[in-house]
Amino acid sequence: MTVLVGESAIFNCGVDGIPTPSIDWYRQDAQMPKDRAERIVGGLKIRDARPEDEGLYFCQSSNELGSVRASASLSVHCKPL
């Protein structure tokens, strides 16, 4: 996904299962953006994207029967002049 500096990035992670799985979010080699990353229904929202937010994000879904992980890349570009 590519967003401009200052925009919001929204990652979707749709899962279903019995028993209902839990969803956790991770970022490869870095911490989540403090005070700007929030879980939303079905996903993760990063407000006010900055170049340092670029990287690989993971959604991991788990229940008693196992877990599965998906990833998405975030690129943050400067606004055109």
Jmol script that loads the backbone (N, CA, C; Angstrom):
load data "model"
ATOM      1  N   MET A   1       0.843  -1.159   0.000  1.00  0.00           N
ATOM      2  CA  MET A   1       0.000   0.000   0.000  1.00  0.00           C
ATOM      3  C   MET A   1       0.899   1.236   0.000  1.00  0.00           C
ATOM      4  N   THR A   2       0.476   2.245  -0.715  1.00  0.00           N
ATOM      5  CA  THR A   2       1.215   3.500  -0.764  1.00  0.00           C
ATOM      6  C   THR A   2       0.278   4.633  -0.376  1.00  0.00           C
ATOM      7  N   VAL A   3       0.736   5.482   0.549  1.00  0.00           N
ATOM      8  CA  VAL A   3      -0.026   6.658   0.962  1.00  0.00           C
ATOM      9  C   VAL A   3       0.902   7.856   0.939  1.00  0.00           C
ATOM     10  N   LEU A   4       0.314   9.050   0.936  1.00  0.00           N
ATOM     11  CA  LEU A   4       1.089  10.278   1.030  1.00  0.00           C
ATOM     12  C   LEU A   4       1.299  10.642   2.490  1.00  0.00           C
ATOM     13  N   VAL A   5       2.367  11.377   2.778  1.00  0.00           N
ATOM     14  CA  VAL A   5       2.631  11.856   4.133  1.00  0.00           C
ATOM     15  C   VAL A   5       1.382  12.569   4.647  1.00  0.00           C
ATOM     16  N   GLY A   6       0.974  12.245   5.871  1.00  0.00           N
ATOM     17  CA  GLY A   6      -0.191  12.876   6.493  1.00  0.00           C
ATOM     18  C   GLY A   6      -1.496  12.143   6.275  1.00  0.00           C
ATOM     19  N   GLU A   7      -1.539  11.247   5.311  1.00  0.00           N
ATOM     20  CA  GLU A   7      -2.759  10.466   5.086  1.00  0.00           C
ATOM     21  C   GLU A   7      -2.828   9.300   6.063  1.00  0.00           C
ATOM     22  N   SER A   8      -3.970   8.645   6.097  1.00  0.00           N
ATOM     23  CA  SER A   8      -4.133   7.439   6.901  1.00  0.00           C
ATOM     24  C   SER A   8      -3.933   6.208   6.038  1.00  0.00           C
ATOM     25  N   ALA A   9      -3.300   5.206   6.623  1.00  0.00           N
ATOM     26  CA  ALA A   9      -3.140   3.898   5.972  1.00  0.00           C
ATOM     27  C   ALA A   9      -4.058   2.927   6.696  1.00  0.00           C
ATOM     28  N   ILE A  10      -4.863   2.196   5.948  1.00  0.00           N
ATOM     29  CA  ILE A  10      -5.779   1.231   6.555  1.00  0.00           C
ATOM     30  C   ILE A  10      -5.487  -0.147   5.984  1.00  0.00           C
ATOM     31  N   PHE A  11      -5.105  -1.053   6.887  1.00  0.00           N
ATOM     32  CA  PHE A  11      -4.860  -2.450   6.532  1.00  0.00           C
ATOM     33  C   PHE A  11      -6.089  -3.246   6.944  1.00  0.00           C
ATOM     34  N   ASN A  12      -6.593  -4.091   6.053  1.00  0.00           N
ATOM     35  CA  ASN A  12      -7.730  -4.953   6.364  1.00  0.00           C
ATOM     36  C   ASN A  12      -7.238  -6.364   6.655  1.00  0.00           C
ATOM     37  N   CYS A  13      -7.891  -7.005   7.612  1.00  0.00           N
ATOM     38  CA  CYS A  13      -7.555  -8.379   7.961  1.00  0.00           C
ATOM     39  C   CYS A  13      -8.860  -9.091   8.301  1.00  0.00           C
ATOM     40  N   GLY A  14      -9.475  -9.688   7.298  1.00  0.00           N
ATOM     41  CA  GLY A  14     -10.740 -10.373   7.496  1.00  0.00           C
ATOM     42  C   GLY A  14     -10.511 -11.840   7.829  1.00  0.00           C
ATOM     43  N   VAL A  15     -10.977 -12.259   8.977  1.00  0.00           N
ATOM     44  CA  VAL A  15     -10.836 -13.654   9.385  1.00  0.00           C
ATOM     45  C   VAL A  15     -12.167 -14.167   9.901  1.00  0.00           C
ATOM     46  N   ASP A  16     -12.298 -15.489   9.843  1.00  0.00           N
ATOM     47  CA  ASP A  16     -13.508 -16.138  10.327  1.00  0.00           C
ATOM     48  C   ASP A  16     -13.103 -17.515  10.813  1.00  0.00           C
ATOM     49  N   GLY A  17     -13.764 -18.011  11.814  1.00  0.00           N
ATOM     50  CA  GLY A  17     -13.455 -19.342  12.301  1.00  0.00           C
ATOM     51  C   GLY A  17     -14.253 -19.695  13.534  1.00  0.00           C
ATOM     52  N   ILE A  18     -14.228 -20.974  13.864  1.00  0.00           N
ATOM     53  CA  ILE A  18     -14.878 -21.475  15.075  1.00  0.00           C
ATOM     54  C   ILE A  18     -13.850 -22.329  15.791  1.00  0.00           C
ATOM     55  N   PRO A  19     -13.472 -21.975  17.005  1.00  0.00           N
ATOM     56  CA  PRO A  19     -13.900 -20.787  17.750  1.00  0.00           C
ATOM     57  C   PRO A  19     -13.371 -19.503  17.115  1.00  0.00           C
ATOM     58  N   THR A  20     -14.031 -18.394  17.449  1.00  0.00           N
ATOM     59  CA  THR A  20     -13.671 -17.106  16.882  1.00  0.00           C
ATOM     60  C   THR A  20     -12.196 -16.803  17.151  1.00  0.00           C
ATOM     61  N   PRO A  21     -11.431 -16.512  16.103  1.00  0.00           N
ATOM     62  CA  PRO A  21      -9.999 -16.240  16.294  1.00  0.00           C
ATOM     63  C   PRO A  21      -9.739 -14.836  16.833  1.00  0.00           C
ATOM     64  N   SER A  22      -8.622 -14.699  17.529  1.00  0.00           N
ATOM     65  CA  SER A  22      -8.156 -13.378  17.943  1.00  0.00           C
ATOM     66  C   SER A  22      -7.241 -12.844  16.840  1.00  0.00           C
ATOM     67  N   ILE A  23      -7.107 -11.532  16.769  1.00  0.00           N
ATOM     68  CA  ILE A  23      -6.262 -10.911  15.753  1.00  0.00           C
ATOM     69  C   ILE A  23      -5.235 -10.033  16.451  1.00  0.00           C
ATOM     70  N   ASP A  24      -3.964 -10.212  16.090  1.00  0.00           N
ATOM     71  CA  ASP A  24      -2.882  -9.380  16.598  1.00  0.00           C
ATOM     72  C   ASP A  24      -2.147  -8.757  15.428  1.00  0.00           C
ATOM     73  N   TRP A  25      -1.622  -7.563  15.651  1.00  0.00           N
ATOM     74  CA  TRP A  25      -0.873  -6.835  14.630  1.00  0.00           C
ATOM     75  C   TRP A  25       0.566  -6.656  15.069  1.00  0.00           C
ATOM     76  N   TYR A  26       1.488  -6.804  14.128  1.00  0.00           N
ATOM     77  CA  TYR A  26       2.913  -6.654  14.389  1.00  0.00           C
ATOM     78  C   TYR A  26       3.546  -5.873  13.253  1.00  0.00           C
ATOM     79  N   ARG A  27       4.699  -5.321  13.548  1.00  0.00           N
ATOM     80  CA  ARG A  27       5.484  -4.638  12.524  1.00  0.00           C
ATOM     81  C   ARG A  27       6.873  -5.263  12.512  1.00  0.00           C
ATOM     82  N   GLN A  28       7.377  -5.566  11.331  1.00  0.00           N
ATOM     83  CA  GLN A  28       8.683  -6.200  11.219  1.00  0.00           C
ATOM     84  C   GLN A  28       9.785  -5.200  11.571  1.00  0.00           C
ATOM     85  N   ASP A  29      10.659  -5.620  12.474  1.00  0.00           N
ATOM     86  CA  ASP A  29      11.863  -4.861  12.829  1.00  0.00           C
ATOM     87  C   ASP A  29      11.609  -3.466  13.394  1.00  0.00           C
ATOM     88  N   ALA A  30      10.421  -3.189  13.899  1.00  0.00           N
ATOM     89  CA  ALA A  30      10.143  -1.866  14.464  1.00  0.00           C
ATOM     90  C   ALA A  30       8.878  -1.923  15.324  1.00  0.00           C
ATOM     91  N   GLN A  31       8.670  -0.878  16.110  1.00  0.00           N
ATOM     92  CA  GLN A  31       7.455  -0.778  16.907  1.00  0.00           C
ATOM     93  C   GLN A  31       6.358  -0.107  16.083  1.00  0.00           C
ATOM     94  N   MET A  32       5.134  -0.365  16.486  1.00  0.00           N
ATOM     95  CA  MET A  32       4.008   0.313  15.850  1.00  0.00           C
ATOM     96  C   MET A  32       4.127   1.811  16.125  1.00  0.00           C
ATOM     97  N   PRO A  33       3.646   2.646  15.222  1.00  0.00           N
ATOM     98  CA  PRO A  33       3.672   4.091  15.461  1.00  0.00           C
ATOM     99  C   PRO A  33       2.878   4.438  16.725  1.00  0.00           C
ATOM    100  N   LYS A  34       3.567   5.015  17.697  1.00  0.00           N
ATOM    101  CA  LYS A  34       2.909   5.335  18.972  1.00  0.00           C
ATOM    102  C   LYS A  34       1.857   6.414  18.777  1.00  0.00           C
ATOM    103  N   ASP A  35       0.725   6.225  19.418  1.00  0.00           N
ATOM    104  CA  ASP A  35      -0.388   7.175  19.424  1.00  0.00           C
ATOM    105  C   ASP A  35      -1.020   7.415  18.057  1.00  0.00           C
ATOM    106  N   ARG A  36      -0.570   6.683  17.026  1.00  0.00           N
ATOM    107  CA  ARG A  36      -1.163   6.871  15.702  1.00  0.00           C
ATOM    108  C   ARG A  36      -1.672   5.575  15.104  1.00  0.00           C
ATOM    109  N   ALA A  37      -1.346   4.439  15.717  1.00  0.00           N
ATOM    110  CA  ALA A  37      -1.826   3.139  15.229  1.00  0.00           C
ATOM    111  C   ALA A  37      -2.990   2.703  16.101  1.00  0.00           C
ATOM    112  N   GLU A  38      -4.104   2.360  15.467  1.00  0.00           N
ATOM    113  CA  GLU A  38      -5.264   1.911  16.234  1.00  0.00           C
ATOM    114  C   GLU A  38      -5.941   0.745  15.523  1.00  0.00           C
ATOM    115  N   ARG A  39      -6.397  -0.188  16.314  1.00  0.00           N
ATOM    116  CA  ARG A  39      -7.171  -1.289  15.762  1.00  0.00           C
ATOM    117  C   ARG A  39      -8.568  -0.783  15.438  1.00  0.00           C
ATOM    118  N   ILE A  40      -9.037  -1.160  14.278  1.00  0.00           N
ATOM    119  CA  ILE A  40     -10.398  -0.833  13.881  1.00  0.00           C
ATOM    120  C   ILE A  40     -11.086  -2.149  13.524  1.00  0.00           C
ATOM    121  N   VAL A  41     -12.382  -2.119  13.376  1.00  0.00           N
ATOM    122  CA  VAL A  41     -13.119  -3.335  13.035  1.00  0.00           C
ATOM    123  C   VAL A  41     -12.556  -3.887  11.731  1.00  0.00           C
ATOM    124  N   GLY A  42     -12.024  -5.085  11.790  1.00  0.00           N
ATOM    125  CA  GLY A  42     -11.501  -5.744  10.601  1.00  0.00           C
ATOM    126  C   GLY A  42     -10.150  -5.266  10.127  1.00  0.00           C
ATOM    127  N   GLY A  43      -9.444  -4.461  10.943  1.00  0.00           N
ATOM    128  CA  GLY A  43      -8.160  -4.008  10.449  1.00  0.00           C
ATOM    129  C   GLY A  43      -7.350  -3.157  11.401  1.00  0.00           C
ATOM    130  N   LEU A  44      -6.416  -2.419  10.815  1.00  0.00           N
ATOM    131  CA  LEU A  44      -5.501  -1.537  11.528  1.00  0.00           C
ATOM    132  C   LEU A  44      -5.427  -0.223  10.768  1.00  0.00           C
ATOM    133  N   LYS A  45      -5.485   0.883  11.507  1.00  0.00           N
ATOM    134  CA  LYS A  45      -5.407   2.206  10.888  1.00  0.00           C
ATOM    135  C   LYS A  45      -4.192   2.936  11.463  1.00  0.00           C
ATOM    136  N   ILE A  46      -3.376   3.480  10.571  1.00  0.00           N
ATOM    137  CA  ILE A  46      -2.253   4.318  10.976  1.00  0.00           C
ATOM    138  C   ILE A  46      -2.560   5.727  10.501  1.00  0.00           C
ATOM    139  N   ARG A  47      -2.799   6.616  11.464  1.00  0.00           N
ATOM    140  CA  ARG A  47      -3.134   8.009  11.144  1.00  0.00           C
ATOM    141  C   ARG A  47      -1.854   8.813  10.903  1.00  0.00           C
ATOM    142  N   ASP A  48      -1.972   9.866  10.110  1.00  0.00           N
ATOM    143  CA  ASP A  48      -0.880  10.809   9.904  1.00  0.00           C
ATOM    144  C   ASP A  48       0.410  10.083   9.533  1.00  0.00           C
ATOM    145  N   ALA A  49       0.365   9.318   8.457  1.00  0.00           N
ATOM    146  CA  ALA A  49       1.513   8.500   8.041  1.00  0.00           C
ATOM    147  C   ALA A  49       2.769   9.348   7.840  1.00  0.00           C
ATOM    148  N   ARG A  50       3.895   8.765   8.247  1.00  0.00           N
ATOM    149  CA  ARG A  50       5.198   9.413   8.140  1.00  0.00           C
ATOM    150  C   ARG A  50       6.169   8.457   7.459  1.00  0.00           C
ATOM    151  N   PRO A  51       7.236   8.976   6.862  1.00  0.00           N
ATOM    152  CA  PRO A  51       8.196   8.088   6.189  1.00  0.00           C
ATOM    153  C   PRO A  51       8.728   6.984   7.099  1.00  0.00           C
ATOM    154  N   GLU A  52       8.886   7.259   8.391  1.00  0.00           N
ATOM    155  CA  GLU A  52       9.403   6.243   9.307  1.00  0.00           C
ATOM    156  C   GLU A  52       8.404   5.115   9.575  1.00  0.00           C
ATOM    157  N   ASP A  53       7.168   5.260   9.096  1.00  0.00           N
ATOM    158  CA  ASP A  53       6.161   4.207   9.245  1.00  0.00           C
ATOM    159  C   ASP A  53       6.297   3.141   8.160  1.00  0.00           C
ATOM    160  N   GLU A  54       7.125   3.400   7.149  1.00  0.00           N
ATOM    161  CA  GLU A  54       7.284   2.434   6.071  1.00  0.00           C
ATOM    162  C   GLU A  54       7.795   1.104   6.604  1.00  0.00           C
ATOM    163  N   GLY A  55       7.319   0.029   5.994  1.00  0.00           N
ATOM    164  CA  GLY A  55       7.792  -1.293   6.380  1.00  0.00           C
ATOM    165  C   GLY A  55       6.739  -2.354   6.167  1.00  0.00           C
ATOM    166  N   LEU A  56       7.014  -3.512   6.742  1.00  0.00           N
ATOM    167  CA  LEU A  56       6.150  -4.672   6.600  1.00  0.00           C
ATOM    168  C   LEU A  56       5.323  -4.845   7.870  1.00  0.00           C
ATOM    169  N   TYR A  57       4.014  -4.961   7.705  1.00  0.00           N
ATOM    170  CA  TYR A  57       3.074  -5.133   8.813  1.00  0.00           C
ATOM    171  C   TYR A  57       2.436  -6.514   8.703  1.00  0.00           C
ATOM    172  N   PHE A  58       2.183  -7.127   9.853  1.00  0.00           N
ATOM    173  CA  PHE A  58       1.615  -8.466   9.891  1.00  0.00           C
ATOM    174  C   PHE A  58       0.317  -8.497  10.682  1.00  0.00           C
ATOM    175  N   CYS A  59      -0.636  -9.251  10.168  1.00  0.00           N
ATOM    176  CA  CYS A  59      -1.879  -9.566  10.860  1.00  0.00           C
ATOM    177  C   CYS A  59      -1.800 -11.059  11.179  1.00  0.00           C
ATOM    178  N   GLN A  60      -1.906 -11.400  12.463  1.00  0.00           N
ATOM    179  CA  GLN A  60      -1.888 -12.811  12.843  1.00  0.00           C
ATOM    180  C   GLN A  60      -3.198 -13.168  13.521  1.00  0.00           C
ATOM    181  N   SER A  61      -3.831 -14.194  12.997  1.00  0.00           N
ATOM    182  CA  SER A  61      -5.102 -14.683  13.517  1.00  0.00           C
ATOM    183  C   SER A  61      -4.860 -16.040  14.174  1.00  0.00           C
ATOM    184  N   SER A  62      -5.382 -16.194  15.405  1.00  0.00           N
ATOM    185  CA  SER A  62      -5.160 -17.443  16.144  1.00  0.00           C
ATOM    186  C   SER A  62      -6.411 -17.880  16.880  1.00  0.00           C
ATOM    187  N   ASN A  63      -6.583 -19.197  16.973  1.00  0.00           N
ATOM    188  CA  ASN A  63      -7.569 -19.784  17.870  1.00  0.00           C
ATOM    189  C   ASN A  63      -7.006 -21.130  18.325  1.00  0.00           C
ATOM    190  N   GLU A  64      -7.812 -21.921  19.007  1.00  0.00           N
ATOM    191  CA  GLU A  64      -7.346 -23.197  19.557  1.00  0.00           C
ATOM    192  C   GLU A  64      -6.840 -24.165  18.488  1.00  0.00           C
ATOM    193  N   LEU A  65      -7.271 -23.972  17.262  1.00  0.00           N
ATOM    194  CA  LEU A  65      -6.923 -24.909  16.194  1.00  0.00           C
ATOM    195  C   LEU A  65      -5.666 -24.517  15.419  1.00  0.00           C
ATOM    196  N   GLY A  66      -5.129 -23.314  15.688  1.00  0.00           N
ATOM    197  CA  GLY A  66      -3.918 -22.908  15.000  1.00  0.00           C
ATOM    198  C   GLY A  66      -3.885 -21.422  14.733  1.00  0.00           C
ATOM    199  N   SER A  67      -2.952 -21.029  13.881  1.00  0.00           N
ATOM    200  CA  SER A  67      -2.823 -19.614  13.554  1.00  0.00           C
ATOM    201  C   SER A  67      -2.400 -19.451  12.094  1.00  0.00           C
ATOM    202  N   VAL A  68      -2.662 -18.271  11.590  1.00  0.00           N
ATOM    203  CA  VAL A  68      -2.267 -17.924  10.226  1.00  0.00           C
ATOM    204  C   VAL A  68      -1.846 -16.460  10.236  1.00  0.00           C
ATOM    205  N   ARG A  69      -0.878 -16.125   9.382  1.00  0.00           N
ATOM    206  CA  ARG A  69      -0.370 -14.757   9.343  1.00  0.00           C
ATOM    207  C   ARG A  69      -0.352 -14.259   7.904  1.00  0.00           C
ATOM    208  N   ALA A  70      -0.712 -12.984   7.739  1.00  0.00           N
ATOM    209  CA  ALA A  70      -0.650 -12.331   6.435  1.00  0.00           C
ATOM    210  C   ALA A  70       0.175 -11.060   6.591  1.00  0.00           C
ATOM    211  N   SER A  71       0.772 -10.598   5.504  1.00  0.00           N
ATOM    212  CA  SER A  71       1.594  -9.399   5.583  1.00  0.00           C
ATOM    213  C   SER A  71       1.217  -8.412   4.491  1.00  0.00           C
ATOM    214  N   ALA A  72       1.555  -7.147   4.752  1.00  0.00           N
ATOM    215  CA  ALA A  72       1.352  -6.093   3.766  1.00  0.00           C
ATOM    216  C   ALA A  72       2.448  -5.053   3.966  1.00  0.00           C
ATOM    217  N   SER A  73       2.876  -4.460   2.871  1.00  0.00           N
ATOM    218  CA  SER A  73       3.934  -3.467   2.909  1.00  0.00           C
ATOM    219  C   SER A  73       3.344  -2.073   2.829  1.00  0.00           C
ATOM    220  N   LEU A  74       3.948  -1.155   3.583  1.00  0.00           N
ATOM    221  CA  LEU A  74       3.508   0.255   3.562  1.00  0.00           C
ATOM    222  C   LEU A  74       4.641   1.120   3.035  1.00  0.00           C
ATOM    223  N   SER A  75       4.340   1.943   2.038  1.00  0.00           N
ATOM    224  CA  SER A  75       5.260   2.961   1.529  1.00  0.00           C
ATOM    225  C   SER A  75       4.600   4.320   1.744  1.00  0.00           C
ATOM    226  N   VAL A  76       5.389   5.287   2.209  1.00  0.00           N
ATOM    227  CA  VAL A  76       4.873   6.634   2.460  1.00  0.00           C
ATOM    228  C   VAL A  76       5.659   7.595   1.585  1.00  0.00           C
ATOM    229  N   HIS A  77       4.945   8.296   0.694  1.00  0.00           N
ATOM    230  CA  HIS A  77       5.588   9.201  -0.250  1.00  0.00           C
ATOM    231  C   HIS A  77       5.306  10.647   0.154  1.00  0.00           C
ATOM    232  N   CYS A  78       6.219  11.534  -0.207  1.00  0.00           N
ATOM    233  CA  CYS A  78       6.036  12.965   0.044  1.00  0.00           C
ATOM    234  C   CYS A  78       4.959  13.498  -0.897  1.00  0.00           C
ATOM    235  N   LYS A  79       4.258  14.522  -0.418  1.00  0.00           N
ATOM    236  CA  LYS A  79       3.229  15.158  -1.246  1.00  0.00           C
ATOM    237  C   LYS A  79       3.891  15.899  -2.382  1.00  0.00           C
ATOM    238  N   PRO A  80       3.284  15.872  -3.580  1.00  0.00           N
ATOM    239  CA  PRO A  80       3.840  16.613  -4.715  1.00  0.00           C
ATOM    240  C   PRO A  80       3.787  18.115  -4.433  1.00  0.00           C
ATOM    241  N   LEU A  81       4.735  18.818  -4.987  1.00  0.00           N
ATOM    242  CA  LEU A  81       4.789  20.286  -4.800  1.00  0.00           C
ATOM    243  C   LEU A  81       3.800  20.995  -5.665  1.00  0.00           C
TER     244      LEU A  81
END
end "model"
wireframe off; spacefill off
backbone 0.3
color backbone group
